[in-house]
């Protein structure tokens, strides 16, 4: 089992920045790819970004490319999502998830955090 806890969400004005953290406990964290997803109550869960277990590979949704950066520190069992130039459309609950490989498919991740709310005001 891997337990994931997200933090760093909050309220920010459009154009601002936030850094989300996903901290893991339990089984070896470094062996897992980590994905970030987000969900608005009126929409399906949406892929945002993902990073390989080594940190050497990343993948982004087109909607966040150039604005968001995913990174990880395996020594601290933590993955980060740096979000810059935030827009109201980025408002959602953000979740991190652990799985065997980087994928945009939510169902292929085995472990999920409880989510953290990000609200971007116009």
N, C-alpha and C positions, 0 to 999 in steps of 0.2 A: 504494500500500500504506500502511496505517496499522498501526503496532505499538502494542499496548496492554499496559501492565503494572499490575497491581493490587498494592496494599500496604495494610498497616494491620490485617490480620487478627490473630487471637490467641485466647487463652483469657480469658473474662470470666465473672463470676458473674451469675446471673439478676438483672435490675434494673439492670445496669451499662450502659455505653456504649462504643462503638467508632466510629472514623471511618475508613472505607475511602477510598483514593485510587485513581484510574485515570489514569495519565499516558500521554500519547500522543506518538508521534514518527512521522515520515514525512510523508505528505501533510497538507494543511491540516486541522487538527483542528476548527476552528470551523465547518466546513460540515456536520458530522455530528451527528445525534442520538445520544445515548448511553443505552444501557439497562443495567440491573443485573439479573442473574439469579442464582439459587442452585440448587445441586443437592446433595441428600443421596444417598448411594450406593443407598438403597432406593427412591428416587423419581425421577420425571422432572425435567428442568430446569424451574424455576419462575420466572416473571416476578416481579420485586420492585419496580422503579421505573425511570422513564426521564425524560429531559429533552431539550427541543428544542435545536437548534444555538445558538439565541440565549440560552437559559436562561430564556426567558419563559414556557415551558409545561412542566408536569410531570405525571406520571401515576404512581399508586401501586397496588399490589395491596391489596386490602381487608385482608389479614392484617398489613400493616405501616403502614397509613394512620394518621397521628397519632403514630407512633413513629419513623419513618424520614424523613429529608429529603435530597433530592438537589439538588446545586448544581454550578455549574461556573465555572471561571476560564479563559476562553479564552486570556488572555495568558500563562498558565502551562501551557496544554495539559493541564489537569487537571480531572477531575470527581470530586466527593466524594459519599460516602453516609454521612451521619451517622445512626447507629443508637442509639437510646435505649430504655430500658425493655426490654432484651433478655430473651428467653425461651429456654428450652432448645429449643423448636421452631424457633428461628432458626438452630440449628446446621446448617452446610452449607459447601460451597465456594462462594464468591461470585465471579462473573465479571462483567466489564464488556464491552460490545460496542458497536460503532459501525455506524450505518446511516443510510439516507436520511431516515427519519422515525421518530417515536415509535410504537412498536407493542409489543404483548405477545407477538408471535410471534417466537420465537428464530430461526427459519429466515430471517427477513427482515433480520437484521443480517449485515453482510458481514465484519466483523473482530472477533476475540475475543482477550481476554487469557488468561493461563494459569491464573488463579484464585488466590484466597487463602482459607485456611481460617479459619472463624469457629466457635468452640466456646463454647457457653454452658452453664455448669454450674449445677445446681439447688442 
